[in-house]
């Protein structure tokens, strides 16, 4: 398994990347802007895209702005660029990728193209392995190109009336791809191995490195320690496939017991509170304990006998049901291999 694959790829991909390419319209890419304070805006993805595209967070001081994460949906990121150019009151100085998964990092190539002066910030481990993620961008674009070529070949099998319609769509897709092929994922200008404070102009925040959801996570502490921008570390349904599970659990306990923290902004889905963080912790603890207590069991057996109470909160909505079973399988495999 390639290390940069995201949780979205575990949920399922389009049969052909071209289908994704064609379906990424502006309306589908629309995000919801939620002002959370005078300095912070939460850019929430539509519910149906909760596990496929990441949320973003815009933080703006009197001199600089900082954007947290960028979706792997390039059409959506291009739309975000347009909105940012209309909304920003200060220069966009910083781009922060909370971790290496493609739905948080690859879209930074789009942001870097349109905001070349913005400094990309990653965990030190992500910076060390950055050639992997640059290759992931290349692979993604090559996949789109091959799909377009294959679709042109299939045109001949369609009725004449449909050929006209699909040829127009393919032409638009090809133009879009040509534009995307100009984007490059440039190495970070700042890599974080210890806590670092940034001043955006009358407004400071702290970036902290962790090994939790992955081996190279960043979180941001803002609003004088009241707001945590936690990326996928604080998702209500956590994806543990690449997790440092014990350290992750310890970090969640720290957040839950921190009386100063009152606002939690996750990488996916709605804002969370400490009740939801406790559920995330319960899920992760159940995974590690179940794997530890049944060392000879197969992944299929572990999944079948997994404590139902730890999974029950995720069995209410179809998207949660599907995702939780896939996340559980990945987490059990991770826990079993980590013993």
C-alpha positions as CSV (number, residue, x, y, z in Angstrom):
1,X,0.0,0.0,0.0
2,X,1.4,3.4,-1.0
3,X,1.9,5.6,2.1
4,X,0.1,8.6,0.7
5,X,-3.2,7.0,0.0
6,X,-6.1,8.7,1.8
7,X,-9.1,7.4,3.7
8,X,-11.2,8.4,0.7
9,X,-9.4,5.7,-1.4
10,X,-10.4,3.1,1.2
11,X,-14.1,4.1,0.9
12,X,-14.0,3.6,-2.8
13,X,-13.0,5.4,-6.0
14,X,-14.8,6.1,-9.2
15,X,-14.4,3.3,-11.7
16,X,-12.5,5.7,-14.0
17,X,-10.7,8.8,-12.7
18,X,-12.3,10.6,-15.7
19,X,-15.7,10.2,-14.2
20,X,-14.5,12.1,-11.1
21,X,-12.9,14.7,-13.5
22,X,-16.1,15.3,-15.3
23,X,-18.3,15.4,-12.3
24,X,-16.3,18.0,-10.4
25,X,-18.5,21.0,-11.1
26,X,-18.5,24.2,-9.2
27,X,-21.8,23.5,-7.6
28,X,-20.7,20.1,-6.3
29,X,-17.4,21.7,-5.1
30,X,-19.2,24.3,-3.1
31,X,-18.1,24.6,0.5
32,X,-19.9,26.3,3.4
33,X,-18.1,29.2,5.0
34,X,-18.8,29.4,8.8
35,X,-17.3,32.4,10.7
36,X,-16.2,31.0,14.1
37,X,-14.6,34.2,15.4
38,X,-13.2,37.5,14.3
39,X,-10.2,35.7,12.9
40,X,-11.2,32.2,12.0
41,X,-13.5,30.8,9.3
42,X,-14.4,27.2,9.0
43,X,-14.7,26.0,5.4
44,X,-16.8,22.9,5.6
45,X,-17.2,20.3,2.8
46,X,-20.7,19.2,1.8
47,X,-22.0,16.2,3.9
48,X,-21.9,13.8,1.0
49,X,-18.2,14.5,0.6
50,X,-17.4,14.2,4.3
51,X,-14.9,11.4,3.9
52,X,-13.7,12.2,0.4
53,X,-12.6,15.9,0.7
54,X,-11.1,17.7,3.7
55,X,-12.4,20.8,5.4
56,X,-10.3,23.9,5.3
57,X,-9.7,26.6,7.9
58,X,-8.8,30.2,7.1
59,X,-7.2,32.3,9.8
60,X,-6.5,36.0,9.2
61,X,-4.6,38.5,11.2
62,X,-4.1,42.2,10.4
63,X,-1.0,41.4,8.2
64,X,-1.3,37.8,7.0
65,X,-3.7,35.0,6.3
66,X,-3.1,31.2,6.8
67,X,-5.0,28.4,5.2
68,X,-5.2,24.9,6.7
69,X,-5.4,22.0,4.2
70,X,-6.5,21.8,0.6
71,X,-8.8,19.2,-0.9
72,X,-7.6,16.6,-3.4
73,X,-10.4,17.7,-5.7
74,X,-8.6,20.2,-7.9
75,X,-11.8,21.7,-9.3
76,X,-12.9,22.5,-5.8
77,X,-9.6,24.0,-4.9
78,X,-9.7,26.2,-8.0
79,X,-13.2,27.4,-6.9
80,X,-11.7,28.1,-3.4
81,X,-8.9,30.1,-5.0
82,X,-11.6,32.3,-6.7
83,X,-13.4,32.8,-3.4
84,X,-10.2,33.6,-1.5
85,X,-9.2,36.2,-4.0
86,X,-12.6,37.9,-3.4
87,X,-12.6,37.5,0.4
88,X,-9.0,37.9,1.6
89,X,-8.2,41.2,3.3
90,X,-4.5,40.4,3.7
91,X,-1.9,38.4,1.8
92,X,-2.1,34.7,2.0
93,X,1.3,34.1,3.7
94,X,1.0,30.4,4.9
95,X,-0.4,27.1,3.7
96,X,-0.5,24.4,6.4
97,X,-1.0,20.7,5.4
98,X,-2.0,18.8,8.6
99,X,-0.7,15.5,7.2
100,X,0.3,13.7,4.0
101,X,-3.0,12.2,2.9
102,X,-3.8,13.3,-0.6
103,X,-7.2,14.9,0.4
104,X,-5.2,17.3,2.6
105,X,-1.9,17.8,0.7
106,X,-2.2,17.4,-3.1
107,X,-4.5,20.3,-3.6
108,X,-1.7,22.5,-2.3
109,X,-0.3,22.3,-5.8
110,X,-3.2,24.4,-6.9
111,X,-2.8,26.9,-4.0
112,X,0.9,27.2,-4.7
113,X,0.2,28.0,-8.4
114,X,-2.1,30.9,-7.6
115,X,-0.5,32.1,-4.4
116,X,3.3,31.6,-5.1
117,X,4.4,33.7,-2.2
118,X,2.6,31.6,0.4
119,X,4.9,29.3,2.4
120,X,3.9,25.7,2.7
121,X,4.2,24.3,6.2
122,X,4.4,20.5,6.9
123,X,5.5,18.2,9.6
124,X,9.3,17.4,9.4
125,X,8.5,13.8,8.5
126,X,6.3,14.9,5.5
127,X,9.1,17.2,4.4
128,X,11.6,14.3,4.5
129,X,9.3,12.1,2.3
130,X,8.1,14.9,0.0
131,X,9.2,13.2,-3.2
132,X,6.6,10.5,-2.5
133,X,3.8,13.1,-2.5
134,X,5.1,14.8,-5.6
135,X,5.0,11.5,-7.3
136,X,1.5,11.0,-6.1
137,X,0.5,14.2,-7.9
138,X,2.2,13.0,-11.1
139,X,0.4,9.6,-10.8
140,X,-3.0,11.2,-10.3
141,X,-2.6,13.4,-13.4
142,X,-1.3,10.5,-15.5
143,X,-4.4,8.5,-14.4
144,X,-6.7,11.3,-15.6
145,X,-4.8,11.4,-19.0
146,X,-5.0,7.7,-19.5
147,X,-8.7,7.7,-18.7
148,X,-9.4,10.4,-21.3
149,X,-7.5,8.4,-23.9
150,X,-9.5,5.3,-23.0
151,X,-12.8,7.2,-23.1
152,X,-12.0,8.6,-26.6
153,X,-11.5,5.0,-27.7
154,X,-14.9,4.0,-26.3
155,X,-16.7,6.8,-28.1
156,X,-17.0,4.6,-31.2
157,X,-19.1,2.1,-29.3
158,X,-21.8,4.7,-28.4
159,X,-24.8,5.7,-30.5
160,X,-24.1,8.7,-32.7
161,X,-26.3,11.1,-30.7
162,X,-24.4,10.2,-27.4
163,X,-21.1,10.6,-29.1
164,X,-21.6,14.3,-29.7
165,X,-22.5,14.9,-26.0
166,X,-19.6,12.9,-24.7
167,X,-17.1,14.3,-27.1
168,X,-18.0,17.8,-25.7
169,X,-17.5,16.5,-22.2
170,X,-14.2,15.0,-23.1
171,X,-13.0,18.2,-24.7
172,X,-13.8,20.1,-21.5
173,X,-12.1,17.5,-19.4
174,X,-9.0,17.6,-21.6
175,X,-8.8,21.4,-21.3
176,X,-9.1,21.1,-17.5
177,X,-6.3,18.5,-17.4
178,X,-4.0,20.6,-19.5
179,X,-4.4,23.4,-16.9
180,X,-3.8,21.0,-14.0
181,X,-0.6,19.7,-15.6
182,X,0.9,23.1,-15.0
183,X,0.5,22.7,-11.3
184,X,3.5,21.6,-9.2
185,X,3.7,20.5,-5.6
186,X,6.6,22.6,-4.3
187,X,8.5,21.4,-1.2
188,X,7.6,23.1,2.1
189,X,9.4,26.3,3.1
190,X,8.9,25.4,6.7
191,X,9.0,22.0,8.4
192,X,7.9,21.5,11.9
193,X,9.6,19.2,14.4
194,X,8.8,21.2,17.5
195,X,6.1,23.7,18.5
196,X,6.3,27.0,16.6
197,X,4.4,30.2,17.1
198,X,3.3,32.4,14.1
199,X,2.2,36.0,14.3
200,X,-0.3,36.9,11.6
201,X,-0.4,40.5,12.7
202,X,-1.9,41.1,16.1
203,X,-3.0,37.5,16.2
204,X,-0.7,34.6,17.2
205,X,-1.2,30.8,16.9
206,X,0.9,27.8,17.7
207,X,1.6,24.9,15.4
208,X,2.4,21.6,17.1
209,X,3.8,18.4,15.6
210,X,2.5,14.9,16.5
211,X,2.5,11.3,15.5
212,X,-1.1,10.2,15.9
213,X,-3.4,9.9,12.8
214,X,-0.2,9.5,10.8
215,X,3.6,9.7,11.6
216,X,3.5,13.4,10.5
217,X,0.6,15.4,11.9
218,X,0.2,19.1,12.6
219,X,-2.3,20.8,14.8
220,X,-2.9,24.5,15.4
221,X,-3.8,26.1,18.7
222,X,-5.6,29.4,18.2
223,X,-7.7,32.0,20.1
224,X,-5.4,32.0,23.1
225,X,-5.6,28.3,23.5
226,X,-9.3,28.0,23.2
227,X,-9.5,26.6,19.6
228,X,-7.9,23.5,18.3
229,X,-7.6,22.9,14.6
230,X,-6.9,19.2,14.8
231,X,-7.1,17.8,11.3
232,X,-8.0,14.2,11.2
233,X,-6.7,13.6,14.7
234,X,-10.0,14.9,16.1
235,X,-12.5,13.5,13.5
236,X,-15.6,12.0,15.1
237,X,-15.1,8.8,13.0
238,X,-11.3,8.4,13.0
239,X,-9.4,6.7,10.2
240,X,-6.7,4.5,12.0
241,X,-5.1,2.8,9.0
242,X,-1.8,4.8,9.3
243,X,-2.2,5.7,12.9
244,X,0.3,5.7,15.8
245,X,-2.6,4.4,17.8
246,X,-1.3,4.5,21.4
247,X,0.1,8.0,21.0
248,X,-3.1,9.1,19.3
249,X,-5.2,7.9,22.2
250,X,-2.9,9.7,24.7
251,X,-3.3,12.9,22.7
252,X,-7.1,12.7,22.6
253,X,-7.2,12.2,26.4
254,X,-5.0,15.3,26.7
255,X,-7.5,17.3,24.7
256,X,-10.5,16.0,26.6
257,X,-8.9,16.9,29.9
258,X,-7.8,20.4,28.8
259,X,-10.3,22.8,30.4
260,X,-9.1,25.7,28.2
261,X,-10.1,24.1,24.9
262,X,-13.7,24.8,23.9
263,X,-13.8,24.7,20.1
264,X,-12.6,21.7,18.0
265,X,-12.3,21.9,14.2
266,X,-11.8,18.5,12.5
267,X,-10.4,17.6,9.2
268,X,-13.8,16.1,8.1
269,X,-17.4,16.7,9.0
270,X,-19.0,19.0,11.5
271,X,-17.4,20.7,14.5
272,X,-16.8,18.3,17.3
273,X,-17.0,18.6,21.1
274,X,-15.5,16.6,23.9
275,X,-18.4,14.1,23.9
276,X,-17.6,13.3,20.3
277,X,-13.8,13.2,21.1
278,X,-14.6,10.6,23.8
279,X,-16.4,8.5,21.2
280,X,-13.4,8.7,18.9
281,X,-11.2,7.6,21.8
282,X,-13.5,4.7,22.6
283,X,-13.3,3.5,19.0
284,X,-9.5,3.6,18.9
285,X,-9.1,2.0,22.3
286,X,-11.5,-0.8,21.4
287,X,-9.4,-1.5,18.2
288,X,-6.1,-1.8,20.1
289,X,-7.5,-3.8,22.9
290,X,-9.4,-6.2,20.6
291,X,-6.3,-6.8,18.6
292,X,-4.2,-7.3,21.7
293,X,-6.6,-9.7,23.3
294,X,-7.0,-11.8,20.2
295,X,-3.5,-12.1,18.8
296,X,-4.2,-15.3,16.8
297,X,-7.4,-14.1,15.2
298,X,-7.6,-13.1,11.6
299,X,-8.8,-9.6,10.5
300,X,-12.1,-11.1,9.4
301,X,-12.6,-12.8,12.8
302,X,-11.6,-9.6,14.7
303,X,-14.0,-7.5,12.7
304,X,-16.8,-10.0,13.2
305,X,-16.3,-10.1,17.0
306,X,-15.6,-6.4,17.5
307,X,-17.4,-4.9,20.5
308,X,-20.7,-3.6,19.1
309,X,-21.0,-0.8,21.6
310,X,-17.8,0.9,20.2
311,X,-19.2,0.7,16.6
312,X,-22.9,1.5,17.4
313,X,-22.7,5.3,17.2
314,X,-21.5,4.9,13.6
315,X,-24.4,2.7,12.5
316,X,-27.1,5.3,12.0
317,X,-26.4,6.7,8.5
318,X,-25.4,4.8,5.3
319,X,-22.2,6.8,4.8
320,X,-21.1,6.3,8.4
321,X,-22.0,2.6,8.2
322,X,-19.9,2.0,5.1
323,X,-17.0,4.1,6.2
324,X,-16.9,2.7,9.8
325,X,-16.6,-0.9,8.6
326,X,-13.8,0.0,6.2
327,X,-12.0,2.2,8.9
328,X,-12.4,-0.6,11.4
329,X,-10.8,-3.1,9.1
330,X,-7.9,-0.8,8.4
331,X,-7.5,0.0,12.1
332,X,-7.5,-3.7,13.1
333,X,-4.8,-4.4,10.5
334,X,-2.7,-1.5,11.8
335,X,-3.1,-2.6,15.4
336,X,-2.3,-6.2,14.6
337,X,0.8,-5.3,12.7
338,X,2.0,-2.9,15.4
339,X,2.0,-5.6,18.1
